[in-house]
Amino acid sequence: MTIDRGRVRWQCRRALLELDLVFARFLDRHFDRLSDDQLADLDDLLRCDDYDIWGMVNGSKPCEEQRWKEMIALLREP
């Protein structure tokens, strides 16, 4: 199954301003270099609620899914 990079990029636009800023930085730094497996993990992560993703990024909520931990680490990069 091939994941549409354009669709995933569009889904990185979030309603929560703080998260939108984090994803904007992530897109600039990492998005074009993601492997297909990483893209699939990101696509899955983006199905979560903004507040859940924000909690995982800011450390107030643990990341329960092992496959998302790499994406969360990339999103946390300053």
Buried (B, 14 or more C-beta within 10 A) or exposed (E): EEBEBEEBBEBBEBEBEEBEEBBEEBBEEBBEEBEEEBBBBBBBBBEBEBEEBBBBBEEEEEBEBEBBBBBBEBBEEE
